[in-house]
Structures are given as structure tokens and as C-alpha cells.
Amino acid sequence: MLTPDRSRVLLRPFRPATDDIARRVVARIMALSEEAVTRSLAQVLGEFSDRHEQLEAFFRRSYSRVSFYLQPGITPSPERQLLIGSYFTHEYSPESAALFNPSMVPHPDQSGVPKGKLRFILSLRATGEGHISSITFRTGQVSGQPRITLAAPVPFVMEPDRVANAAYVKALFAHKLQEAGVQNEFCRRVLDQLHEDFTLTELHAVLLASGLTEDTSDATATRAARGILLLAESNYEVNFPPDSRISQRVLFPSAPSQSNGIEDARFVRFQNDDGTATYYATYTAYDGKIILPQLLETADFLHFKFSTLNGPAVQNKGMALFPRKINGRYAMLSRQDDENILLMFSDNIHFWQTPEVLLVPIEPWEFIKLGNCGSPIETPAGWLVMSHGVGAMRKYCLGAFLLDLKDPTRVIGRLRAPLLCPNEAEREGYVPNVVYSCGSLVHQGQLIIPYATSDSASTFATVPLADLLAAME
């Protein structure tokens, strides 16, 4: 059982409620004597240094973000800079409330793994103060018995650094603007001044040169500029240090569309046409009002790229990508209508247009709605899809169905009874009476299902694949 570990805390920037308060805080610190600064800084470092790596480096970055509050021409001592930075920093426990909705994929590095075992990466939705969700990771191994072992997580956690000059592809960017209904003459003028690959810095420079200000009377151009920036800021890349451990890494919300949460990442190892693999994850971005399915991709779990998804089919929750193209096209499961499971195809992974209903509720335990529990798993018998159904008292159970390998619009098998329901030990939690998963895998004839219990903690279930397939009608 994986339960939330409140001792694993992130360093996060802290800002008081208003600029005036922040300015007064800086002024109070500047009024301290150097002796008082030394004493106060020693107290902070003594209390928090053993809880974080590179604490002083973070304080220096925090100071740089608020140094404009100082009077012009004043440069504080290095110690005072660190102290100012400490006042604009706080700890955040990303998994203090819950650790749930896991997704499981093979680790990209299988070196040194004993024969018959598989090293995996487990992603989890971690929820902390303010019900803000982020993605955290664990690693482990599974044998054929099956026996699952998890590596103990390291005590320190960290966020990645933004890639400063990540490039945007102009043609794709313009297509996304058009799909979002933002494209107009102002957008075309801006894009005409950019290279085929441009950076956020170059985009800012062009927008600045356009002469737009908050007082601009051209409301259409102002809205377009805001739309351009929102799209750019929602498509970004991040890097973790190469020497960091996977369990240290936390993907915390850092774009406007995800400011209140990165939820329910469904990771899948995707086989590219050239034989290489890319790990994709569809996830739900939440800004406090609107939920939007989005895309995350990585090859090594060090470098991650966040991208917006576009098209009329990009709505609601639960998009799950097939692990390879089918008949030359990407395929995706979804639940646009909050009731049925739908299937759609696309020539471009970023754009989704015309979903068709694949599965509808027919059994009492799924009368309210159906959804997937992760990407389809390719088996000799067909595409195995883990599902969830919601029934009376909003109770969630896991099910499964099978799709034809060549034509996944054909349902060729389906469990009539639930595969897994919350037992008495799993019913109590943040959201009672729920079991839920975001991605399973098959290893040596066993289906390994990581799942969450009542939106609070996570555990595993296993079932022989042959037995599961035999139980389908």
C-alpha cells in the first residue's frame, strides 16, 4: 500500500497577498543590522537545511524574483539576499492529502534486471494543500510469480527547470491558434515576423514591438495577443538534473491552464514508426474552473514536454492513447459525453475531431457512466482495455473489455461483472467507495493493475491474463 508521505516537501516560491505587503517585508529585512541578519539566517538554515538539497541556491533564486522591491542602486550583502529569499519561499507537501490514480509503464532502462523480471515506473497523482494535484513517481520490479517490489523513495523532492529557449514550430502553433478560435489578422502579422522555429523570448519581442498595451483600444488585437501568450505558456518543456532519482521528481503545475492541478496522467509506452519509443501521457489540466485534456511526452523521464491538445473532441476527461498507430493513424479512447466510452482516430497526435461511441453502460454497476482506466494493452487476443463503471451510491468498480487488433471499433469481449470493487478496507477515504487506475501492464502472462483506493492511497492487484480473457463474453 502506497500512502501519502507528508515529510517529502517541495520548496516553492511564496508571494504575500499584495505587492505593497511584499515591499514592506523587504523593507523590514533591509532595516535589520548585519548581526541580526546573520543570526536570523543561521536560524533558518539550521531548521531547514536537512530537509532540502541546495536550499541556499533556491533562496538566491527567490531573492532574484523580488529584488525589484529594493530601492534603486542598493545591493544587499549575500547573507541579506539569502534572508530575503527565505521570506519569499515556503514548503509544500505535494502528497499531504492523497497519493492515488497510478499508471504503470516499463522503465526505459532495463539494464541489470534479473531474467524474468521487469523494471517499471509508477506515476501517481499527488494532492496537497488547496487540492492542487501534481505528478510524482516511484520505481520497482515485477517478477513472473507475480511479485511486486517497490524501491523506497528518496527523502528529497524537486521540481524541474524550465527549458529557457524551447522552440515552437510555427505551422503547428498557427494550427492550434486556429483550432482555438484565436487566429485573426493580428495573429498573422505576429507569426509573419517569426522564424519557422521560434522561442518564447522572440515571441515576447514581437508582441512588445507591436505597440499593444493595456490601454490599446483595439480589443480584438488585445484578445489575440493574450490568446497567443496563453497558448505559448501552456506549451513548454522542462528538465530534471541527470543525477536526480526518479522518485525525487515532481511535475507541479506551472502553466495557466493547469494552475489548480495536473490530474490523472495516463502514461503509455508508444512505439514510433522507426522502432523507437516515446512515453506519452494524457492528463487533465485544471485551472480552477475549466478542465482540459492535455499531452505530456518524454523519452527518458528527465526531459518532459507539455503540449496542448486541440479539436472539438478535446473535452471532458479520460483520454487514453493506444500504444502504437493503427492503420497508419493515432487512436485514442475518450469520454466526451461523461457517460460512454468513445474511440477516435487522427493523423496528428495534437488534433482530435470526430469520436464515435464504442461502449455504453449495460450492467447495473456501470449505469451512471463508463470510462477507461488507461491505455489499451496489446495482447495476441486483442486490445485489452481496463475500464471503470459507476453505479448506485456513486460506487466505482473496475471492469475490462477487448477490442479487435486490426479494427478496434469492434468490441470482441467484455466482462459482465466487475473485475475489482472496493472492499471494506478500501471504502473509506477522500472520496469513499472508489477504486481507480490510470494504466496497467502485462508481464509473463499476468495482468498487473496498480489502483487507487477511495482517492487516498494506492495498491496493486494481479490476475492471470488467460483467466481474465476466458471470463469475457
N, C-alpha and C positions, 0 to 999 in steps of 0.2 A: 504494500500500500504506500503510495506516494502522497504525503501530506504536506501542507504549506510549511515552509521553514522561514519564520519571521526574522531570523538572525541574518539572512542574506539580504543586505541592503545596498541600494544604489546611491551614489552621490548625484544629486540633481540640482540644477540652478534654482534659487529661490528669489522671488521678487515680492516686495511688500505690495500692499493694495494700490498705492499710487506713487507716481514719480516724486511728489513732494515728500512723502514719508521716506522714500529711499534716499533722497537728497539730505534729509535731516539725519538719517542714520550715518551716512558717510561723514557729515559734519561733526557728529558726536565722536566718531572714531578719530577724526583728524584733530580734535581738541585734546585727546589723551597725551600724556607725556610719553616719551620713548620708553621709560621704565615701565609704565603701565601697559604699554603695547607689548613689550617683551613678556611681562607677566601673564597677560591675557592670552597671548598666542601660545605660550607654553602650556597653559591650562587646556586650551582647545586641542592642541596636538597630543598632549598626554592622554586625553579622554578618547580621541577618535583615531589615532594613528594605527592602532592594532585592528581596526575594523575595516580598513581600506588600503588598497595599494595606490601609491602615487597621490596621496592626499594633498600634499603641497602643490603639486602640478595642477590639480583641479582648482585649488584656491586661487592660483595665479590666473587661470582662465576666467574664473568668476570675477576677479578684480578687473580684468581687461574689459569685461562686458559692462561694468558700471563705472569705469574711470571717467566717463564724460560728466559725472556728477561733481567732479572736483573743480575748484576754481582754476581758470586758465593759468598755465605756467607752473603749477605745483606738481612736484613729483615726490610722493611719499617714499620713505625708506622701504627696502624689501620686506622687512618684518611687518610694517604697517600695511603694505599691499596684501600680504597674506592674511592679516587680520580682517581687512575689509572684505576680502574674498570669502572668508569663513562666514561672515554675516549674510552673504548672499548665496549660501549653499545650505542644503538640507539633505537628510537621509530619507529615502523612500524604500519601503519594503514591498517589492513588486508582487510577492505571493502571500502577503499577510492574510488575505481573506480566503483565497481559494487557489487550487492547483489542479486544473481539470482539462477536459476535452483534448486528450492526447492524440498524436498522429505519429506513426512509426514507419521508418524507411531504412533500407540498408545503408550503412555507413559508406562513404566514398573510399575509405581506406580499410581494406580487409587484410593488410599485411600482419603476419604474426598470429592470425586467428587459427586455433586448432581445427583440424579436419572435422567436419560435421557441425561446426558452429558458425554462426553469423553475427558479426558486429552490427549493431543498429544505432540509429539516432532517434530519440524520442523528443518530439516537440510538445510543449504544453502551453495552455492558456493560463497565465498567472494573473490574478486580480488582487489589487491592493487598494489603498485609501482612495475614496472617491469613485470606487467601482471602475477604475481605469485598468484595462487589460493590456498585457504585453505578451511577447513570446519568449519562453525560456526553454532550455534544452537539458537533456540527460543522455548518457550513453550506456550501453550494456551489450550483452551477448545472449543468444538463444541457441540451445542445442536441439537435437532431434527428438529428445525424450517426450515432451519438451521441458527444458529447464531454463528459466529466465533469470539472469543475474544483472543487476544494475551497479554501475560504478558510483561510488559516493561522490556527490557534488563537491566542488571546491568551495571554501567559505566565502571567497570574494567574488562579486559580480561586477560587470561593467557594461556600459553602452558602447556602440561602435562610433567611429569618427565619420562624419560626412565626407564624401569624396568631393574635394573643393571644385574641381573643374570637370565634373562629369558631363559628357556630351549628349545633346539631344539631336535626334535625327529630324531634320526639318519636315520632310514629307510625312512622317508618322505624326509629328506634333500638329501639323496642319490638319491632318485627317481627324485627329482627336478633337481639335477645336471645332471642326465642322460637325462632328457627331454630337458634341456638347451644345450645339446651337450658338456658339460664340463667334464663329467666323464671320467677318464683315470687311469692309474696305480698310478700316484702320488696322485690323489684323494682317491683311495682305501687305499693307505698307511696311509694317514692322517686320514681317517674315522676309520680305524682299531685301531687307538690309542685312540679313543674317546669312552665314555660310550654310552649306548643306548639313554640316555638323556644327552646332554652336553650344556655348556654355551659358550657365545662368548669369555669370558676370557680363557676358556680351549682350544677353537679353536685357538686363537691367540698364546697360549703357544706351541701347537703342531706345528703350522706353523713356529714359531720362532726357534724351535728345529730342523726343517727340514734342516736348513742351507741355505735356499733361501735368496738371496739379490738382489738388483737391478742389480748387475754385474754378476749374475748367467748366465752361458752360455746355460743352459737347458731352451730354450724358451718355450717349451711345459709345463714344470713344472711351470714356472713363470706365464704363462697364466692361468693355472689351479688354482694356488693359488689366483690370482686376481678374478677369477670366483667364487671361494669358498667364499671369503670375500664379494664380491658384493651380492651374494645370502644371506649370513648371515645378512648383514647390511640392506637388503631390507625386511627381516622378523624380526619384532621386536614388543615389547609391551610397552605401556605407561600407566601411572596412573595420574588421576587428584585428588587433595585433596578431601576427603569425604565431607568437608563443603563448597565446591565450588558450585556455582549455574550453571545450565546447560548453561545459556546464557553467562557465563564467559568463557566457554571452547572453545578453538580454536585448531583444529588439523592442524598444519602448516607443510609443507614439511620438512622432516628431514632424508630422505634416498636418495641415489644417483639416483635411478630410478624416483623419484618424485621431484627432486630438483627445477624444474620450475613449479610445480603445482600438487595439488590433485584436480581433476576436476570431477564434475557431479556425486556425490555419490548417488546411488540408494539404499536407506535403505529399508529393509523388515523385518517384524517380522516373523521369521522362527520357525515353530512348529517341535520340535525334536520328535524322535520316543518314548521317555519316557514321553512325555507330557509337558516337559519344553520348554522354548522359548529362542532363541538366535537371536539377531539383527545382520543381515549381511548387508553389503553394498558393492556392486561392484562399483569401481571408476576407473577413468583413471589417471594413473601416467604419468607425462610428465617431461623429463629431458632436454628439450630444443631442442631435435632432434627426439626422439622416443616416441611414445605413447604406453602404455601397460595397458590393463585391470588388475586390482588387487583386492584384497579382504580385507575387514575390518570387524571385528566382536567384539561384546560387549554384555554383559548381562545386564548392568546397566548404560551405558553411562559415567562411571567413568574409567573403565579399558578397553582399546582398544588393539586389536591385529591386526597388519598389516601382510598380507601374500601375497606371490607371487602366481599367477595362472600360470599353465603350460599346454602345449599341443599345437598341431597345430591350434586348434580353438581359442586360446587366442591371438586375434589381433583386430585391429581397436577399435571402441568404442561401448558403449551401451549394455554391458552385463547386464542382469536383471534376478535374481534368483526367481524361483517360491517359494511361502511361505511354502511349505512342499514337501516331496518326493512324487513321483507319481509312483505307482507300484514298490516301493522299491528303486527308483533311484532319484538322484537330477535332476532337469530340469532347463534349462537356455535359455532365449532368447538372441539373439545377432545380429550383423550386420557386419560380416566379409568382405563382398564384397562392402561395402559403398553404397548399393543400396536397398537390400531386407532385410526382417526380417527372421532370421533363428532360428531354435529350435534344441537343443541338450540335451543329457542325459549323466549322468556319475555316477559311483559307488563311486567316490571320489570327494569331492567338490573342490579340488585343481587342478584337471586334466580334461581337456576337449578336445575331439578328433574329433568327426565326426558330424558336423552340417548339417542339411538339410533345404532347403528353405521352409519357411512356408507361407510367404505372399510377393507378388510382387506389384509394383505400377501399378494401372489400371486407376486411375482418374487423370484429369489434375492437381489438386492441389498437387499431390504426384509423378509426373512424374520423378523428379530428384532422389528422394530416399525416403525410408520409414525407420522408426526406432521406437523403443518402448519409452514410457515415464514413465518407472518404472516397477516394478514387477507386474505380474498378480495378480488380486484380485479375490478371490474365492467367487462366488455367487451361489445360487441354480440353476441358468440358465446356468452356465458355468464359465470358467476363463475369466474375463473381463480384457482386456489389453488396456491401453491408448497408443496411438501411435502419431507420428508426421509425417507429409508429407512435402516435399519441392517441390515447384512449380516454376512458372515463377517469374523472378526477385529475386530468392532465398528467396521467402516468405515461412515462416514456419507456418503451421496450425496444430491443434490437431485433432486427429480422435480417433476411438475406434473400436475394434473387439472382438469377443467372440470365445473361444476355448472349445471343449468338455472336461468335467471334468475328465473323465476316460482316454480319448485318446486326449491329447492336440495337436496332429498332425492334428486333424480335425478342420478346421475353420467352425463354425456353424452360425456366424453372423458377419456383417461388415457394418459400416457406409459408405455410398457412398459420402456424403457431409461432409465437415469439421464440427466438433463439436464447435471449437473455432478458430477464426482468429484474428490477431492483429487489433484493432480498431484505429481510428485516434489518440486517446490519448496514444496508446501503440506502435505506429510505430517508434517513434524516440528514439534512444539510442545508446549504444556502438556498437551493431550490429542491424541495422534497420530491421523492418518487421519480427520480430520473437516472437512467443510465444512458451514456452517450459516448460516441467515439468519432474521431476525425481521420482515422486511417489505420488499417490493419495490414498484415503481410502473411505470406505463406512460406514456411520453411520445412523442408523434408516431410511433406505431407500433412503438416499441422498448420491450422489457421491460428495465428497469434493475434488476439484482439486486445489492445490497450483501451480501457474505457474509464469514464469518469462516473463517480457516484454522487448523485444529487448536487452537482455543480460545486463540489467541495474538495474532493481528493480523487486520486486515480489508482487503478489497479489493472490486472490482466486476467483474461480468460483464454482458454485454448480448446480447440475441438478438432478431431481428425477431419481433414478435408473430405475424404471419401464418405464419412458418415453424414456430413452436412449435405453434400450433393445428393446422397441417397434419400434424404428426408424431404427433398423438394418435389413438388408436384408440377 
